[in-house]
Amino acid sequence: MRVTDIEPCIKVTKEGEIPGTGLYIEFGDQVRITDSEGVKTEGRFYLFESGAGLDEDDMLYIILEDENQFRIGVSSIDDLEKIEK
């Protein structure tokens, strides 16, 4: 058997989910992020950056509709949804 494709993605696990389930986000997917203050932001997922140490937050980056970049620390995200368009 040969490998024909490898797709990098991130797995999003939500509080109270059944073990083994989760949402997988691939680069280029449309997502909606709700932050800890209830603000919703939509865009195309394009980068995940792991914090360099335990005291640094992991960062999620998306491209907004106006092509500007938006970044948010994972600890500030209350909900993340994949948008099917």
Secondary structure, DSSP 4 states (H G I P E B T S, - for coil): --------EEEE--TTPPTT--EEEETT-EEEEEETTS-EEEEEEEEEE--SSTTS--EEEEE-TTS-EEEEEGGGEEEEEEPP-
